[in-house]
Amino acid sequence: MPMDVALNDVVRLRKPHPCGGYEWTVVRLGADIGIVCNTCKHRVLLPRREFEKRVKKFISKAPRANSGESEAK
């Protein structure tokens, strides 16, 4: 099952970027995940599978829209 990732989530990766930063912001979703380094603003595209392997933890989650679980009957 795919990891629950949304735009503007901030994640910590297992290895640091060469600039020394560990934290990245998600800027693109799809088969590839686009992330931007919060330290140097370098943008990287990773295949979803590779992204899921590299994520250590979520630093902050972007607010989610209600996914249709309202009281509609």
C-alpha positions as CSV (number, residue, x, y, z in Angstrom):
1,M,0.0,0.0,0.0
2,P,1.4,3.4,-1.0
3,M,2.6,5.8,1.7
4,D,0.1,8.7,2.4
5,V,2.0,11.7,1.0
6,A,0.5,15.1,0.2
7,L,1.8,18.4,-1.2
8,N,3.7,20.6,1.2
9,D,4.5,17.7,3.6
10,V,7.9,18.1,5.1
11,V,9.9,14.9,5.4
12,R,13.3,13.9,6.9
13,L,15.3,11.6,4.6
14,R,17.8,8.9,5.9
15,K,20.9,10.4,4.3
16,P,21.8,14.1,4.2
17,H,21.9,16.2,1.0
18,P,25.4,17.3,0.1
19,C,24.5,20.8,1.4
20,G,24.0,19.2,4.8
21,G,20.2,19.4,4.9
22,Y,18.0,16.4,5.9
23,E,14.5,18.1,5.5
24,W,12.6,18.2,2.2
25,T,9.2,19.6,1.2
26,V,7.0,17.6,-1.2
27,V,6.1,19.7,-4.3
28,R,4.9,17.1,-6.8
29,L,2.9,13.9,-6.6
30,G,2.4,11.1,-9.0
31,A,4.5,8.1,-10.1
32,D,7.5,10.4,-9.3
33,I,7.6,12.5,-6.2
34,G,9.2,16.0,-6.5
35,I,11.0,17.3,-3.4
36,V,12.8,20.5,-2.6
37,C,15.7,20.7,-0.1
38,N,14.7,23.1,2.7
39,T,18.4,24.2,3.1
40,C,19.5,25.0,-0.4
41,K,16.2,24.8,-2.4
42,H,17.6,22.1,-4.8
43,R,14.7,20.2,-6.5
44,V,14.9,16.5,-7.1
45,L,12.5,14.0,-8.7
46,L,12.4,10.5,-7.2
47,P,10.4,7.4,-8.2
48,R,7.7,6.8,-5.6
49,R,9.2,3.5,-4.6
50,E,12.7,5.1,-4.0
51,F,11.1,8.0,-2.1
52,E,9.3,5.6,0.3
53,K,12.5,3.8,1.0
54,R,14.4,7.0,1.8
55,V,11.9,8.7,4.1
56,K,12.8,8.4,7.7
57,K,9.9,10.3,9.2
58,F,7.4,13.1,8.6
59,I,8.4,16.4,10.2
60,S,5.0,18.1,9.4
61,K,2.0,17.1,7.5
62,A,0.0,19.5,5.3
63,P,-3.7,19.9,6.2
64,R,-5.7,17.3,4.4
65,A,-9.0,18.0,2.6
66,N,-12.0,16.0,3.8
67,S,-12.0,12.8,1.8
68,G,-15.8,12.4,1.5
69,E,-16.3,10.9,4.9
70,S,-19.0,13.5,5.8
71,E,-22.5,12.6,6.9
72,A,-23.8,12.0,3.4
73,K,-26.2,9.0,3.4
